[in-house]
Amino acid sequence: MERADAVIAGAGLSGLSVALALAEAGLRVAVVDRSDPRATHPRSPGGDIRTTAISLSSRRLLTALGAWDAVAGDAEPILDIRVSDADSPLHMHYDHKAVGDEPMGHIVVNQALKESLLDRLAARPEVVIADPGTVAELSVTPAAATLTLTDGRRLTGALVVGADGRDSAVRSLARLRVTRLPYRQSSIVDTIGHDLPHQGIAHERFMPGGPVALLPLSGRRSALVWTERSAVAERIARLDDDAFAAALTERFGDSLGRLRPLGPRRVFPLELVAAESFVADRVALVGDAAHAMHPVAGQGFNLGLRDVAALAEVMADAVRLGLDPGAATVLRDYQRRRRFDSASLMASTDGLVRLFSNDVTPVRAVRDLGLGLVERIPPFKRMAIRHAMGTLGTLPRLLRGEPL
């Protein structure tokens, strides 16, 4: 491909999603990543064992792109969410029936979703996935942007999309400033078997060291995201299976019966990353390159898909009008659509982490009062449920399940 409409750096879930969205709109796309996105298995040293919470609006986007059917059979619906604070008797219970018949979301294995996106992209002649390479330079002219790789290859397009994660090379080369805030926490990720059925309930229990979340998977299994202070998380992760199960049961309780880790187990350090701007001349950021946040609300990838939907829509509309899809006016429209949503969700997530990750008695009293109030105010609960489902506000077409 001599010239693309978009050159995408990064072939993770966000990068592949934006590539597919643009291809579905008929745009020509080139994708490059440091490693071959088709090469890693989840149990290999570089494989992704994580799961992702897919909100209702994100599921509609993936359905519109034709990538949902391949994962739907193993995607476990989230019917209820139960939030509790350590040993407090107060809790919040979000029931999907409060706002309709559809699940609030689904839990999907990252690798399965990645394979589905890759299969869809393989059938699109508009998409070229370049051989692996590392981005070395970014050059911009009034008419195009070019990524030069360390091996000398050049990829040129009307727009360069940085989907290359929280340490984005594209963001750095475009001189987009970033705020980074380490949480000094890490998340332990594992798959947990349990004796009792989860009944489609996602549990999140806040502890002084961080939240413990068990998210429903197929069968009597749940995905564990257990956040602790980093030094503690490393020690816990090294425990043998029996000791690990005992430590988890001590924090989570026995509501699912006997717990047993199924492995493999990994630890991921956490930090907040926020780009001060999502755009530069012929450059746009999506996903973790634009914003990476704490997993406490399970909204990180959903926030990235909202970037994908907005960027694909403004670019597709520009092309239909015969306009330059990488023009400054198009990028300003993308920035306008995404800044407030991103900033507000990151602020509220950061606030949750700071409110719940301590054991100070007055603070505990305030947050327990808040839990009790939310549980007793149905309109507020319904709004919170719709927010978790990603259906609040004016949504781009893909998030409504409509084609571009």
HELIX and SHEET records of a PDB file:
HELIX    1   1 LEU A   13  GLU A   24  1                                  12    
HELIX    2   2 LEU A   56  ALA A   64  1                                   9    
HELIX    3   3 ASP A   69  ALA A   72  1                                   4    
HELIX    4   4 HIS A   96  ALA A   98  5                                   3    
HELIX    5   5 ASN A  110  ALA A  122  1                                  13    
HELIX    6   6 ALA A  169  LEU A  173  1                                   5    
HELIX    7   7 SER A  230  ALA A  237  1                                   8    
HELIX    8   8 ASP A  241  PHE A  252  1                                  12    
HELIX    9   9 GLY A  287  ALA A  289  5                                   3    
HELIX   10  10 PRO A  295  ALA A  297  5                                   3    
HELIX   11  11 GLY A  300  ARG A  320  1                                  21    
HELIX   12  12 ALA A  328  PHE A  356  1                                  29    
HELIX   13  13 THR A  361  ARG A  376  1                                  16    
HELIX   14  14 PRO A  378  MET A  389  1                                  12    
HELIX   15  15 ARG A  397  ARG A  400  5                                   4    
SHEET    1   A 6 VAL A 127  ILE A 129  0                                        
SHEET    2   A 6 VAL A  29  VAL A  32  1                                        
SHEET    3   A 6 ALA A   4  ALA A   9  1                                        
SHEET    4   A 6 ARG A 154  GLY A 162  1                                        
SHEET    5   A 6 ALA A 145  LEU A 149 -1                                        
SHEET    6   A 6 VAL A 135  VAL A 140 -1                                        
SHEET    1   B 6 VAL A 127  ILE A 129  0                                        
SHEET    2   B 6 VAL A  29  VAL A  32  1                                        
SHEET    3   B 6 ALA A   4  ALA A   9  1                                        
SHEET    4   B 6 ARG A 154  GLY A 162  1                                        
SHEET    5   B 6 VAL A 283  LEU A 285  1                                        
SHEET    6   B 6 VAL A 279  ALA A 280 -1                                        
SHEET    1   C 3 THR A  51  SER A  55  0                                        
SHEET    2   C 3 GLY A 105  VAL A 109 -1                                        
SHEET    3   C 3 GLU A  76  ILE A  78 -1                                        
SHEET    1   D 7 HIS A  91  ASP A  95  0                                        
SHEET    2   D 7 ASP A  80  ASP A  85 -1                                        
SHEET    3   D 7 ILE A 201  MET A 207  1                                        
SHEET    4   D 7 GLY A 210  LEU A 217 -1                                        
SHEET    5   D 7 ARG A 221  ARG A 229 -1                                        
SHEET    6   D 7 VAL A 178  HIS A 194 -1                                        
SHEET    7   D 7 LEU A 259  PRO A 261 -1                                        
SHEET    1   E 8 HIS A  91  ASP A  95  0                                        
SHEET    2   E 8 ASP A  80  ASP A  85 -1                                        
SHEET    3   E 8 ILE A 201  MET A 207  1                                        
SHEET    4   E 8 GLY A 210  LEU A 217 -1                                        
SHEET    5   E 8 ARG A 221  ARG A 229 -1                                        
SHEET    6   E 8 VAL A 178  HIS A 194 -1                                        
SHEET    7   E 8 ARG A 266  ALA A 275 -1                                        
SHEET    8   E 8 HIS A 291  ALA A 292 -1                                        
END                                                                             
